[in-house]
Amino acid sequence: MVPVPAGTYLMGTDGAEIAQKYGQFGQGIREMLKCETPRHQETVAAFFMDRCEVTNRQFYEFVRARPQWRKDRIPPEYHNGDYLKHWDGNRVPPGTADHPVVYVSWFAAMAYAAWIGKRLPLESEWEYAARGGLQGSEYPWGDEPPSPELANFAGSNRGGVVPVGRYRPNGFGLFDMAGNAWEYCLDPWRCQYGGEAEASGEALARLLIDDWSRVRTRRVIRGGSWGGAPVNLRVAFRDSHPPEGAGPHVGFRCVLPAARNVR
């Protein structure tokens, strides 16, 4: 894990900028961009974050320790039928130990995080960490458009995830905050910031850690993936995924509040 310092930043996108900056996109994308509004101030406490996305190797150790999360034992309400679809039984496919684990549900990600003594990031923590200390930049590395040298996305033509840590890290030392695999957050999906939510901040974290099995609402995912367009790799871009969803493009990483010990 790497330390992420406490700080205050402007989260999201100013609605007035959408037509001005992203007018070249179609109506569907512009509607998605509205989910980044309104831009607002967030203050984040210090925390630690996994340097890379959780890998097949790491998830295999979890499955060994918690056999109830094997693909042949996981309760049906915790997945969509594609859980660990790419694994050979309960074995990691050869040559993919250092790839981010995908085909996992939000429930499985929550269980892994609890097992390792961590948790999934709040959406506000995720965006703050992805920015890597930069103010107002489009991507984790700055404003340079995505390229195959910077991230694994559709323009890289990889056709799937690649080993973690292949591309240069952002200013906080975090790898693959754009591309490779989307990453689950704790938060419920709301298509715009503000309004009624389940809870916020550490209150949300405590609530979900205590009783995540009852969740049925879509969850936030961040960061884009190997199949995503450049717009999906922006630090402010948001999307959602059903908690039982397990697909080839969504993985996760964990965080730990700085007040607790790092494992």
Sequence and secondary structure as in RCSB ss.txt:
>XXXX:A:sequence
MVPVPAGTYLMGTDGAEIAQKYGQFGQGIREMLKCETPRHQETVAAFFMDRCEVTNRQFYEFVRARPQWRKDRIP
PEYHNGDYLKHWDGNRVPPGTADHPVVYVSWFAAMAYAAWIGKRLPLESEWEYAARGGLQGSEYPWGDEPPSPEL
ANFAGSNRGGVVPVGRYRPNGFGLFDMAGNAWEYCLDPWRCQYGGEAEASGEALARLLIDDWSRVRTRRVIRGGS
WGGAPVNLRVAFRDSHPPEGAGPHVGFRCVLPAARNVR
>XXXX:A:secstr
 EEE  EEEEES  HHHHHHHHTTS HHHHHHHGGG S EEEEE  EEE SS  BHHHHHHHHHH GGGSTTTS 
GGG  S TTTTSBTTB  TT TTSB  S  HHHHHHHHHHHT B   HHHHHHHHHTT SS SBTTBSS   TTT
  SGGGT  S   TT S   TTS   SSSSSEEEEEEE  SSSSS  S  HHHHHHHHHHHGGG  S EEEES  
TT  GGGGSTT EEEE TT   TTEE   EEETTS   
